[in-house]
């Protein structure tokens, strides 16, 4: 059944749920979600999520500042898939997400006295 799964949810139902003792897929997704701890994160954290990600649904992405810890910045895009975020029309190894993350770290580092925002 695992190899015949048609999508990630079905795969999780057949492979992950029974292997790790979850009641069902929703129980697994609730346990695996960062939403439970997101409001407590103080360490600078950049979360990039895409609406077309086939693995991690953007539907549950916290958008209310009350749900986010003081260190969390969420960037939500329409396209990007699951960790792809291709940068050019021609497929390459360049990734928009890598550039954004580096710019974010550089801004973080330069925005604090002594140059170490981390």
C-alpha positions as CSV (number, residue, x, y, z in Angstrom):
1,X,0.0,0.0,0.0
2,X,2.9,2.4,0.7
3,X,4.3,2.1,-2.8
4,X,0.8,2.6,-4.3
5,X,0.2,5.9,-2.4
6,X,-1.1,8.6,-4.7
7,X,-0.1,11.6,-2.5
8,X,1.8,12.5,0.6
9,X,-1.2,12.2,2.9
10,X,-1.9,8.6,1.7
11,X,1.8,7.8,2.1
12,X,1.8,9.1,5.6
13,X,-1.3,7.1,6.4
14,X,0.3,3.8,5.3
15,X,3.9,4.4,6.3
16,X,4.3,6.9,9.1
17,X,1.1,6.6,11.2
18,X,1.4,2.8,11.9
19,X,5.2,2.9,12.2
20,X,5.2,5.6,14.9
21,X,1.9,4.9,16.7
22,X,-0.2,7.8,15.7
23,X,-4.0,7.5,15.8
24,X,-4.3,8.9,12.3
25,X,-2.7,11.3,9.8
26,X,-4.2,14.4,11.5
27,X,-2.7,13.3,14.8
28,X,0.7,12.9,13.1
29,X,0.5,16.3,11.4
30,X,-0.6,18.0,14.6
31,X,2.4,16.5,16.5
32,X,4.9,17.3,13.7
33,X,3.7,20.9,13.3
34,X,5.8,23.8,14.5
35,X,2.6,25.8,15.3
36,X,2.6,24.5,18.8
37,X,6.0,26.1,19.6
38,X,6.1,28.9,17.0
39,X,4.9,31.5,19.5
40,X,7.8,30.7,21.9
41,X,10.6,31.1,19.4
42,X,12.9,33.9,20.4
43,X,15.9,32.9,18.3
44,X,15.9,34.7,14.9
45,X,14.1,32.3,12.5
46,X,13.2,32.8,8.9
47,X,10.4,30.5,7.7
48,X,9.8,30.4,3.9
49,X,6.7,28.5,2.7
50,X,5.1,28.2,-0.6
51,X,1.4,27.8,-1.4
52,X,2.2,25.2,-4.0
53,X,4.3,23.0,-1.7
54,X,3.1,19.4,-2.1
55,X,4.6,18.3,1.2
56,X,4.0,21.1,3.7
57,X,0.6,22.7,3.3
58,X,0.7,26.5,3.7
59,X,-2.9,26.5,5.0
60,X,-1.8,26.2,8.5
61,X,1.0,28.8,8.3
62,X,0.6,31.3,11.2
63,X,0.1,34.8,9.9
64,X,-1.1,36.5,13.1
65,X,1.7,38.1,15.0
66,X,0.2,36.7,18.2
67,X,0.9,33.2,16.9
68,X,4.6,34.0,16.1
69,X,7.4,34.3,18.6
70,X,9.5,37.5,18.6
71,X,12.2,35.9,16.6
72,X,10.0,34.5,13.7
73,X,9.7,36.0,10.3
74,X,7.4,34.2,7.9
75,X,7.7,34.6,4.1
76,X,4.8,33.1,2.2
77,X,5.1,32.8,-1.6
78,X,2.7,31.6,-4.3
79,X,5.2,29.4,-6.0
80,X,8.3,27.5,-5.0
81,X,7.3,24.0,-4.5
82,X,9.0,22.1,-1.7
83,X,12.5,23.7,-1.2
84,X,12.9,24.5,-4.9
85,X,12.4,28.2,-5.4
86,X,14.1,28.2,-8.7
87,X,15.5,31.6,-9.7
88,X,15.7,31.6,-13.5
89,X,13.6,30.4,-16.4
90,X,16.3,27.8,-17.3
91,X,16.6,25.2,-14.6
92,X,19.7,25.6,-12.6
93,X,21.1,25.2,-9.1
94,X,20.3,28.9,-8.3
95,X,17.7,29.3,-5.6
96,X,15.7,32.4,-4.7
97,X,15.3,31.1,-1.1
98,X,19.1,30.8,-0.7
99,X,19.6,34.5,-1.7
100,X,16.7,35.6,0.6
101,X,18.1,33.7,3.5
102,X,21.6,35.1,3.0
103,X,20.2,38.7,2.7
104,X,18.2,38.1,5.9
105,X,21.2,36.9,7.9
106,X,23.3,39.8,6.6
107,X,20.6,42.3,7.6
108,X,20.2,40.7,11.0
109,X,23.9,40.8,11.6
110,X,24.3,44.4,10.6
111,X,21.2,45.6,12.5
112,X,22.6,45.0,16.0
113,X,25.4,46.7,17.9
114,X,28.7,45.0,17.4
115,X,27.4,43.4,14.2
116,X,26.2,40.1,15.7
117,X,22.5,39.8,15.7
118,X,22.7,36.1,16.1
